Every structure is written in C-alpha cells, then in structure tokens.
Amino acid sequence: MYNLNKYKEMEDSNKKLAEEQVVVNETVRKPKNVCGTILPIVLLVAVVVLYVLFFTKKEKTASVVAVAGEHSGLVLTVNQDSINVHFVLVEILKQDLEKEVAKYEAELKPKYAAFEEKYRNFEMNYQNNVLTQTQIQNAQKQLMAEKDHLDALSAKYSEIISKKEISVQRELMDSLFNATKRVNEAAFKADYVFATAEGSAIICSNPAYDITKEVIEELNSAYNKTHKK
C-alpha cells in the first residue's frame, strides 16, 4: 500500500512538472512570434524613410544632404550653357573682348587698304612699262617689307586676342568652380558635380539634381559684392 501511494505521488509530480514545462516552452516562444511581427514593420518603415530621402523632390533641388564627414553618393549637375547666358560677368568680358578686337581691326584695316592701293598702282605702272628695272626692284622690296610688317602686326594682335580669350575663359571657369563648390558645401554635400553642356560627354541627367539656378545666383551675388559702385 505504501509503495502504491508513493508511486502515485511520483506520477502526479511528473505530470505537474510536464505541464509546467509546457507553460515555460509556450512563454519562451511568444517573444519569437512578436519579433517575427515587428521585424517586417521595422523594415517597411526603413524602406519608406529611404524612399523619402532619396527619391522625393523637396522645395530645394537635389535636397539630399550627407551627414558631415560621410560620403553622400550624391551626383549633381551644372549646365554651362545656362551659366554663359545668365552670369553677368560673361557678357561683360565678352563685350570687353569684342571692343579690343574691334580696336585692332580698326587699326589694321586702313593700313591693309593703303597697302593694296600701293600694290595696284605698282601693277598698273608695271603693265604700262613706265617703270625702270631699278624702280621695279625697289618697289617690290618696299611692298614686300610693308606686307611683312602688316602681317607681323596682325599676328601680334591675334596673339594678344588669343591670350585675352584664354584669360577670360580661365576667369569664368574659376568663378564657376568656386561658386559651385560653395553652393555644394553649403547645401548639398554631393560627392560629384558634373558640368553639362551641348555636345558634352554627359548625354542626359535628371533635372531634380541640377543646381544650375543656385550656382548662377551665387555667381551673380559674388560678382555684385565685389563690383559695388
């Protein structure tokens, strides 16, 4: 009798332990199920945030800004054709260059006209046999010397204009680079800013990442500050 009762007590105790183990197991499993529900929600929120950051247009063009010290992966563009139209310094330098070209042309044109008149007179006198052999030789030497002088003067002025053009282009490019750099560092933090123009290597670009307007504003603002009357 004693043994039967003892056995029954042990059996009841084992059942109780088994029931408690089931409860413990169910309790352990519950957090896994909760995580399985939360994780997709977290991922969905992350995807939405990334979409907003990288693909949504803001009031300011190309508004994706990298955290300081990090690479943004952002690529922006600036259209040089628009810069040439709307940057006030371009027209000013162009007019200065045209004035200098016109000045040299005004100086050379009458000199070449006078030379051509002398040459026509020489040809006419030569054909009419009114010149001696010595006069012909002297006239030819004089005409050749004058022609060489005019050509040298023309070459000199062409070199001056060429150097002036290079100087103008360098000034405009320096202004463009510096203004673009200031705009990018202040507002965008892009890793790259490419220049686009008609005939450039960049075939097409997304207008959402074009900062030409901001660069033109910076160029004209900087020019006006340094050329106040």
PASEBA-1860 file (N, C-alpha, C; in nm, 3 decimals):
! residues 229
1> MYNLNKYK> 0.083/-0.121/0.000/0.000/0.000/0.000/0.086/0.125/0.000 ~ 0.187/0.118/0.080/0.280/0.231/0.088/0.346/0.257/-0.046 ~ 0.388/0.149/-0.113/0.456/0.163/-0.243/0.362/0.218/-0.350 ~ 0.236/0.174/-0.351/0.141/0.225/-0.449/0.117/0.374/-0.430 ~ 0.101/0.413/-0.310/0.079/0.557/-0.283/0.202/0.639/-0.323 ~ 0.317/0.584/-0.292/0.441/0.657/-0.328/0.455/0.669/-0.480 ~ 0.420/0.562/-0.549/0.428/0.564/-0.695/0.331/0.666/-0.754 ~ 0.208/0.671/-0.696/0.108/0.766/-0.742/0.152/0.909/-0.720
9> EMEDSNKK> 0.215/0.934/-0.605/0.265/1.069/-0.577/0.374/1.108/-0.678 ~ 0.461/1.016/-0.711/0.567/1.043/-0.808/0.508/1.069/-0.946 ~ 0.402/0.992/-0.982/0.340/1.010/-1.114/0.272/1.146/-1.124 ~ 0.202/1.184/-1.011/0.136/1.316/-1.010/0.239/1.428/-1.019 ~ 0.349/1.406/-0.952/0.456/1.508/-0.954/0.514/1.524/-1.094 ~ 0.536/1.413/-1.165/0.589/1.416/-1.301/0.493/1.486/-1.398 ~ 0.362/1.459/-1.383/0.263/1.525/-1.468/0.266/1.676/-1.449 ~ 0.277/1.714/-1.319/0.279/1.858/-1.287/0.400/1.926/-1.348
17> LAEEQVVV> 0.516/1.857/-1.339/0.639/1.912/-1.398/0.626/1.923/-1.550 ~ 0.561/1.822/-1.612/0.543/1.824/-1.757/0.454/1.939/-1.799 ~ 0.345/1.964/-1.719/0.255/2.076/-1.750/0.327/2.210/-1.736 ~ 0.411/2.222/-1.629/0.486/2.346/-1.609/0.586/2.369/-1.723 ~ 0.646/2.259/-1.773/0.742/2.272/-1.883/0.675/2.321/-2.010 ~ 0.550/2.272/-2.031/0.475/2.317/-2.149/0.449/2.467/-2.139 ~ 0.409/2.512/-2.019/0.383/2.655/-1.998/0.509/2.736/-2.022 ~ 0.623/2.685/-1.970/0.752/2.755/-1.989/0.788/2.764/-2.136
25> NETVRKPK> 0.771/2.653/-2.208/0.803/2.650/-2.351/0.717/2.750/-2.429 ~ 0.588/2.755/-2.398/0.500/2.848/-2.466/0.540/2.992/-2.438 ~ 0.579/3.015/-2.312/0.622/3.150/-2.274/0.748/3.190/-2.349 ~ 0.842/3.099/-2.369/0.967/3.128/-2.440/0.939/3.156/-2.586 ~ 0.842/3.085/-2.643/0.814/3.101/-2.786/0.748/3.235/-2.818 ~ 0.673/3.291/-2.723/0.595/3.411/-2.751/0.679/3.529/-2.799 ~ 0.793/3.560/-2.736/0.873/3.671/-2.787/0.918/3.650/-2.931 ~ 0.947/3.526/-2.972/0.988/3.500/-3.111/0.877/3.538/-3.206
33> NVCGTILP> 0.754/3.506/-3.170/0.642/3.540/-3.257/0.625/3.691/-3.266 ~ 0.644/3.760/-3.153/0.632/3.906/-3.153/0.738/3.968/-3.241 ~ 0.861/3.916/-3.230/0.971/3.967/-3.315/0.940/3.944/-3.461 ~ 0.884/3.830/-3.491/0.851/3.799/-3.629/0.749/3.895/-3.686 ~ 0.666/3.952/-3.601/0.566/4.050/-3.646/0.627/4.189/-3.657 ~ 0.713/4.226/-3.560/0.771/4.361/-3.555/0.874/4.383/-3.664 ~ 0.958/4.282/-3.693/1.067/4.299/-3.788/1.021/4.345/-3.925 ~ 0.920/4.284/-3.986/0.875/4.335/-4.116/0.827/4.481/-4.109
41> IVLLVAVV> 0.765/4.518/-3.996/0.717/4.657/-3.980/0.835/4.753/-3.976 ~ 0.941/4.716/-3.902/1.060/4.799/-3.892/1.125/4.815/-4.030 ~ 1.136/4.704/-4.103/1.195/4.708/-4.237/1.112/4.796/-4.330 ~ 0.980/4.785/-4.319/0.893/4.866/-4.404/0.913/5.014/-4.376 ~ 0.922/5.050/-4.248/0.945/5.190/-4.211/1.079/5.239/-4.266 ~ 1.182/5.154/-4.257/1.315/5.191/-4.306/1.312/5.215/-4.456 ~ 1.242/5.131/-4.530/1.231/5.147/-4.674/1.160/5.278/-4.709 ~ 1.055/5.309/-4.635/0.980/5.433/-4.660/1.069/5.554/-4.635
49> VLYVLFFT> 1.147/5.550/-4.526/1.237/5.661/-4.494/1.341/5.679/-4.604 ~ 1.400/5.570/-4.651/1.498/5.578/-4.759/1.435/5.634/-4.886 ~ 1.315/5.593/-4.915/1.247/5.644/-5.034/1.227/5.795/-5.025 ~ 1.184/5.841/-4.910/1.161/5.985/-4.890/1.291/6.062/-4.905 ~ 1.399/6.008/-4.848/1.527/6.078/-4.851/1.585/6.088/-4.990 ~ 1.575/5.982/-5.067/1.647/5.976/-5.193/1.563/6.004/-5.317 ~ 1.431/5.990/-5.310/1.352/6.000/-5.432/1.243/6.106/-5.429 ~ 1.219/6.170/-5.317/1.114/6.269/-5.311/1.170/6.406/-5.338
57> KKEKTASV> 1.108/6.483/-5.428/1.151/6.619/-5.457/1.109/6.709/-5.343 ~ 1.203/6.792/-5.300/1.174/6.892/-5.199/1.165/7.028/-5.266 ~ 1.144/7.132/-5.185/1.139/7.267/-5.240/1.271/7.306/-5.300 ~ 1.379/7.256/-5.243/1.512/7.286/-5.295/1.558/7.168/-5.380 ~ 1.613/7.195/-5.495/1.655/7.090/-5.587/1.764/7.006/-5.525 ~ 1.759/6.874/-5.551/1.863/6.781/-5.505/1.890/6.800/-5.358 ~ 1.787/6.782/-5.274/1.798/6.819/-5.133/1.857/6.710/-5.045 ~ 1.911/6.605/-5.102/1.974/6.501/-5.022/2.107/6.554/-4.971
65> VAVAGEHS> 2.121/6.565/-4.842/2.242/6.619/-4.782/2.306/6.514/-4.695 ~ 2.434/6.493/-4.712/2.504/6.391/-4.635/2.538/6.443/-4.497 ~ 2.550/6.350/-4.401/2.596/6.386/-4.268/2.742/6.427/-4.279 ~ 2.781/6.530/-4.204/2.918/6.581/-4.211/3.018/6.468/-4.191 ~ 3.117/6.461/-4.278/3.221/6.360/-4.266/3.187/6.229/-4.335 ~ 3.066/6.217/-4.391/3.027/6.094/-4.459/3.014/6.119/-4.609 ~ 3.020/6.011/-4.688/3.002/6.021/-4.833/2.853/6.008/-4.864 ~ 2.802/6.102/-4.941/2.658/6.101/-4.969/2.623/6.010/-5.086
73> GLVLTVNQ> 2.717/5.992/-5.180/2.687/5.919/-5.302/2.605/6.001/-5.399 ~ 2.582/6.128/-5.366/2.500/6.215/-5.448/2.581/6.273/-5.564 ~ 2.520/6.278/-5.682/2.582/6.335/-5.802/2.492/6.447/-5.853 ~ 2.549/6.568/-5.869/2.475/6.684/-5.916/2.529/6.731/-6.051 ~ 2.455/6.818/-6.117/2.499/6.872/-6.247/2.481/7.023/-6.250 ~ 2.565/7.087/-6.331/2.554/7.231/-6.358/2.564/7.250/-6.509 ~ 2.472/7.325/-6.566/2.469/7.344/-6.710/2.547/7.469/-6.749 ~ 2.656/7.450/-6.822/2.743/7.561/-6.860/2.677/7.654/-6.961
81> DSINVHFV> 2.592/7.602/-7.047/2.524/7.687/-7.144/2.437/7.791/-7.073 ~ 2.367/7.748/-6.968/2.285/7.841/-6.891/2.371/7.942/-6.816 ~ 2.486/7.896/-6.766/2.579/7.987/-6.699/2.621/8.097/-6.794 ~ 2.656/8.062/-6.918/2.700/8.160/-7.016/2.592/8.262/-7.050 ~ 2.466/8.223/-7.035/2.356/8.314/-7.067/2.323/8.406/-6.949 ~ 2.328/8.353/-6.828/2.274/8.425/-6.713/2.379/8.481/-6.617 ~ 2.504/8.445/-6.631/2.608/8.502/-6.545/2.650/8.637/-6.602 ~ 2.630/8.744/-6.526/2.651/8.880/-6.578/2.794/8.903/-6.625
89> LVEILKQD> 2.891/8.839/-6.560/3.032/8.862/-6.596/3.063/8.812/-6.737 ~ 2.992/8.710/-6.783/3.016/8.655/-6.916/2.994/8.763/-7.022 ~ 2.884/8.832/-7.015/2.852/8.936/-7.114/2.950/9.052/-7.103 ~ 2.990/9.087/-6.982/3.085/9.198/-6.963/3.220/9.164/-7.027 ~ 3.272/9.045/-6.998/3.400/9.005/-7.055/3.391/8.988/-7.207 ~ 3.278/8.939/-7.254/3.257/8.924/-7.398/3.261/9.060/-7.468 ~ 3.196/9.158/-7.409/3.195/9.292/-7.468/3.335/9.355/-7.466 ~ 3.408/9.333/-7.357/3.545/9.386/-7.349/3.633/9.325/-7.458
97> LEKEVAKY> 3.617/9.194/-7.478/3.695/9.125/-7.579/3.659/9.175/-7.719 ~ 3.531/9.193/-7.744/3.486/9.242/-7.875/3.537/9.384/-7.902 ~ 3.543/9.467/-7.799/3.595/9.603/-7.815/3.743/9.601/-7.851 ~ 3.818/9.510/-7.787/3.961/9.502/-7.816/3.985/9.451/-7.959 ~ 3.905/9.353/-8.001/3.916/9.303/-8.138/3.883/9.414/-8.237 ~ 3.776/9.489/-8.208/3.736/9.598/-8.298/3.844/9.706/-8.305 ~ 3.913/9.731/-8.195/4.020/9.832/-8.193/4.134/9.793/-8.286 ~ 4.177/9.667/-8.278/4.286/9.621/-8.363/4.244/9.615/-8.509
105> EAELKPKY> 4.120/9.574/-8.534/4.070/9.571/-8.671/4.065/9.712/-8.730 ~ 4.023/9.807/-8.648/4.017/9.946/-8.695/4.155/10.000/-8.728 ~ 4.256/9.953/-8.655/4.393/9.997/-8.682/4.450/9.931/-8.806 ~ 4.424/9.803/-8.825/4.483/9.729/-8.936/4.411/9.753/-9.069 ~ 4.281/9.771/-9.065/4.204/9.781/-9.189/4.253/9.892/-9.281 ~ 4.272/10.016/-9.236/4.321/10.119/-9.328/4.464/10.096/-9.375 ~ 4.546/10.031/-9.291/4.684/10.002/-9.330/4.687/9.900/-9.443 ~ 4.603/9.797/-9.432/4.595/9.699/-9.541/4.534/9.761/-9.666
113> AAFEEKYR> 4.439/9.850/-9.646/4.377/9.917/-9.762/4.479/10.003/-9.835 ~ 4.564/10.073/-9.757/4.669/10.157/-9.820/4.770/10.070/-9.893 ~ 4.805/9.957/-9.835/4.900/9.866/-9.900/4.843/9.813/-10.031 ~ 4.717/9.773/-10.028/4.654/9.721/-10.150/4.649/9.828/-10.260 ~ 4.627/9.952/-10.220/4.626/10.061/-10.318/4.765/10.080/-10.380 ~ 4.869/10.072/-10.298/5.007/10.082/-10.349/5.039/9.968/-10.445 ~ 4.991/9.848/-10.409/5.019/9.732/-10.494/4.947/9.744/-10.629 ~ 4.824/9.793/-10.627/4.750/9.812/-10.753/4.819/9.916/-10.843
121> NFEMNYQN> 4.868/10.022/-10.781/4.941/10.124/-10.859/5.069/10.068/-10.919 ~ 5.138/9.986/-10.840/5.261/9.924/-10.891/5.230/9.835/-11.011 ~ 5.126/9.752/-11.000/5.088/9.662/-11.110/5.051/9.742/-11.235 ~ 4.976/9.848/-11.216/4.935/9.929/-11.330/5.057/9.993/-11.399 ~ 5.149/10.049/-11.321/5.271/10.110/-11.377/5.360/10.006/-11.444 ~ 5.363/9.887/-11.383/5.445/9.779/-11.439/5.390/9.736/-11.576 ~ 5.259/9.721/-11.583/5.197/9.678/-11.709/5.207/9.786/-11.818 ~ 5.212/9.911/-11.775/5.222/10.021/-11.872/5.367/10.056/-11.907
129> NVLTQTQI> 5.459/9.978/-11.850/5.602/9.996/-11.880/5.653/10.140/-11.851 ~ 5.606/10.194/-11.741/5.650/10.329/-11.705/5.760/10.326/-11.599 ~ 5.798/10.206/-11.555/5.899/10.192/-11.451/6.026/10.132/-11.508 ~ 6.138/10.180/-11.456/6.266/10.120/-11.493/6.285/9.994/-11.412 ~ 6.384/9.914/-11.453/6.413/9.790/-11.380/6.450/9.819/-11.236 ~ 6.526/9.925/-11.215/6.565/9.961/-11.077/6.442/10.001/-10.996 ~ 6.352/10.079/-11.056/6.229/10.121/-10.988/6.140/10.000/-10.954 ~ 6.137/9.907/-11.046/6.057/9.785/-11.021/6.112/9.708/-10.900
137> QNAQKQLM> 6.242/9.687/-10.898/6.304/9.615/-10.787/6.283/9.686/-10.654 ~ 6.302/9.818/-10.655/6.284/9.896/-10.531/6.139/9.892/-10.483 ~ 6.046/9.902/-10.577/5.904/9.898/-10.542/5.865/9.762/-10.486 ~ 5.918/9.655/-10.547/5.890/9.520/-10.498/5.943/9.500/-10.357 ~ 6.067/9.548/-10.332/6.125/9.534/-10.198/6.043/9.612/-10.095 ~ 6.002/9.733/-10.134/5.923/9.815/-10.042/5.788/9.752/-10.012 ~ 5.723/9.702/-10.115/5.593/9.637/-10.096/5.605/9.511/-10.010 ~ 5.707/9.429/-10.032/5.727/9.307/-9.953/5.756/9.340/-9.807
145> AEKDHLDA> 5.837/9.445/-9.785/5.869/9.485/-9.647/5.743/9.534/-9.575 ~ 5.664/9.613/-9.647/5.541/9.664/-9.586/5.442/9.551/-9.559 ~ 5.435/9.456/-9.653/5.345/9.340/-9.633/5.391/9.257/-9.513 ~ 5.521/9.234/-9.499/5.574/9.158/-9.386/5.544/9.231/-9.254 ~ 5.557/9.364/-9.256/5.529/9.442/-9.135/5.382/9.430/-9.094 ~ 5.292/9.441/-9.191/5.149/9.430/-9.163/5.113/9.290/-9.113 ~ 5.170/9.188/-9.176/5.142/9.050/-9.133/5.194/9.025/-8.991 ~ 5.312/9.080/-8.959/5.368/9.065/-8.824/5.280/9.136/-8.721
153> LSAKYSEI> 5.231/9.255/-8.759/5.144/9.331/-8.670/5.012/9.258/-8.648 ~ 4.958/9.201/-8.755/4.834/9.124/-8.745/4.853/9.001/-8.656 ~ 4.968/8.932/-8.674/4.998/8.815/-8.591/5.013/8.853/-8.444 ~ 5.074/8.969/-8.419/5.091/9.018/-8.282/4.955/9.044/-8.216 ~ 4.867/9.112/-8.289/4.734/9.140/-8.234/4.652/9.012/-8.214 ~ 4.668/8.917/-8.307/4.598/8.789/-8.293/4.644/8.714/-8.168 ~ 4.773/8.720/-8.140/4.826/8.656/-8.019/4.773/8.724/-7.893 ~ 4.764/8.857/-7.898/4.708/8.930/-7.783/4.564/8.889/-7.757
161> ISKKEISV> 4.486/8.882/-7.865/4.345/8.843/-7.852/4.334/8.699/-7.802 ~ 4.418/8.611/-7.853/4.415/8.471/-7.811/4.444/8.457/-7.662 ~ 4.546/8.529/-7.616/4.580/8.526/-7.472/4.466/8.586/-7.389 ~ 4.404/8.691/-7.443/4.292/8.752/-7.374/4.176/8.654/-7.362 ~ 4.149/8.580/-7.468/4.041/8.481/-7.466/4.069/8.373/-7.362 ~ 4.193/8.326/-7.356/4.231/8.224/-7.258/4.214/8.277/-7.117 ~ 4.254/8.404/-7.096/4.240/8.467/-6.965/4.093/8.480/-6.925 ~ 4.008/8.517/-7.021/3.865/8.529/-6.995/3.805/8.393/-6.959
169> QRELMDSL> 3.840/8.291/-7.038/3.789/8.156/-7.011/3.833/8.106/-6.873 ~ 3.959/8.135/-6.838/4.009/8.092/-6.708/3.936/8.163/-6.594 ~ 3.913/8.292/-6.612/3.842/8.367/-6.509/3.700/8.315/-6.490 ~ 3.632/8.287/-6.602/3.496/8.236/-6.594/3.491/8.096/-6.532 ~ 3.585/8.010/-6.571/3.588/7.875/-6.516/3.621/7.876/-6.367 ~ 3.715/7.962/-6.326/3.748/7.974/-6.184/3.626/8.021/-6.105 ~ 3.555/8.118/-6.161/3.434/8.167/-6.094/3.330/8.056/-6.082 ~ 3.313/7.979/-6.190/3.216/7.870/-6.190/3.254/7.763/-6.089
177> FNATKRVN> 3.380/7.720/-6.091/3.424/7.616/-5.998/3.407/7.660/-5.853 ~ 3.450/7.782/-5.823/3.443/7.830/-5.684/3.300/7.847/-5.637 ~ 3.213/7.901/-5.723/3.073/7.918/-5.686/3.004/7.784/-5.666 ~ 3.032/7.690/-5.756/2.973/7.556/-5.745/3.019/7.487/-5.617 ~ 3.146/7.503/-5.586/3.199/7.443/-5.463/3.132/7.502/-5.340 ~ 3.113/7.634/-5.339/3.048/7.698/-5.224/2.903/7.651/-5.209 ~ 2.830/7.645/-5.320/2.691/7.601/-5.317/2.682/7.457/-5.269 ~ 2.768/7.371/-5.322/2.764/7.229/-5.285/2.796/7.210/-5.137
185> EAAFKADY> 2.901/7.275/-5.089/2.940/7.259/-4.949/2.835/7.315/-4.854 ~ 2.768/7.421/-4.895/2.671/7.485/-4.807/2.538/7.410/-4.800 ~ 2.498/7.348/-4.912/2.361/7.296/-4.917/2.347/7.148/-4.951 ~ 2.444/7.089/-5.022/2.419/6.956/-5.077/2.516/6.847/-5.032 ~ 2.644/6.880/-5.020/2.747/6.783/-4.982/2.755/6.665/-5.080 ~ 2.741/6.694/-5.209/2.749/6.589/-5.311/2.894/6.543/-5.327 ~ 2.910/6.416/-5.363/3.044/6.363/-5.390/3.097/6.411/-5.524 ~ 3.006/6.431/-5.621/3.047/6.475/-5.755/2.950/6.581/-5.807
193> VFATAEGS> 3.006/6.680/-5.881/2.925/6.777/-5.953/2.981/6.783/-6.096 ~ 2.900/6.740/-6.193/2.943/6.736/-6.332/2.890/6.857/-6.408 ~ 2.970/6.908/-6.501/2.928/7.016/-6.589/2.865/6.957/-6.714 ~ 2.746/7.004/-6.748/2.679/6.959/-6.870/2.672/7.077/-6.967 ~ 2.667/7.046/-7.095/2.657/7.148/-7.200/2.624/7.077/-7.330 ~ 2.582/7.154/-7.428/2.554/7.096/-7.559/2.683/7.036/-7.617 ~ 2.676/6.908/-7.652/2.793/6.842/-7.706/2.886/6.783/-7.601 ~ 2.847/6.788/-7.474/2.933/6.733/-7.369/2.922/6.582/-7.364
201> AIICSNPA> 3.010/6.518/-7.286/3.012/6.372/-7.275/2.892/6.319/-7.197 ~ 2.828/6.404/-7.117/2.711/6.362/-7.040/2.589/6.373/-7.130 ~ 2.531/6.260/-7.164/2.421/6.257/-7.260/2.292/6.311/-7.200 ~ 2.261/6.270/-7.078/2.139/6.317/-7.014/2.159/6.316/-6.863 ~ 2.075/6.393/-6.794/2.084/6.400/-6.648/1.946/6.430/-6.592 ~ 1.924/6.393/-6.467/1.796/6.415/-6.401/1.786/6.561/-6.357 ~ 1.685/6.635/-6.405/1.671/6.776/-6.367/1.658/6.796/-6.216 ~ 1.613/6.692/-6.145/1.597/6.705/-5.999/1.730/6.728/-5.930
209> YDITKEVI> 1.840/6.690/-5.998/1.972/6.704/-5.937/2.056/6.810/-6.008 ~ 1.988/6.902/-6.077/2.056/7.013/-6.144/2.056/7.135/-6.052 ~ 2.174/7.187/-6.019/2.184/7.302/-5.928/2.230/7.428/-6.001 ~ 2.203/7.434/-6.132/2.246/7.550/-6.212/2.189/7.680/-6.157 ~ 2.062/7.679/-6.120/1.997/7.800/-6.070/2.069/7.852/-5.946 ~ 2.099/7.762/-5.853/2.168/7.803/-5.731/2.308/7.857/-5.759 ~ 2.376/7.794/-5.854/2.512/7.837/-5.889/2.510/7.974/-5.956 ~ 2.413/7.998/-6.046/2.401/8.129/-6.111/2.375/8.238/-6.008
217> EELNSAYN> 2.287/8.209/-5.914/2.259/8.306/-5.807/2.385/8.337/-5.727 ~ 2.463/8.235/-5.696/2.587/8.254/-5.621/2.689/8.332/-5.704 ~ 2.701/8.301/-5.832/2.794/8.374/-5.920/2.762/8.523/-5.926 ~ 2.636/8.554/-5.953/2.597/8.694/-5.965/2.604/8.768/-5.832 ~ 2.571/8.697/-5.724/2.580/8.759/-5.592/2.726/8.793/-5.558 ~ 2.816/8.699/-5.584/2.957/8.722/-5.557/3.013/8.834/-5.644 ~ 2.970/8.839/-5.771/3.018/8.945/-5.861/2.968/9.081/-5.815 ~ 2.842/9.090/-5.779/2.786/9.218/-5.735/2.852/9.269/-5.607
225> KTHKK> 2.889/9.176/-5.518/2.954/9.216/-5.392/3.092/9.275/-5.418 ~ 3.163/9.220/-5.517/3.300/9.266/-5.544/3.305/9.382/-5.644 ~ 3.190/9.420/-5.702/3.189/9.529/-5.801/3.084/9.634/-5.763 ~ 3.069/9.655/-5.633/2.979/9.761/-5.590/3.037/9.897/-5.623 ~ 2.951/9.986/-5.670/2.997/10.121/-5.705/2.995/10.211/-5.583
END
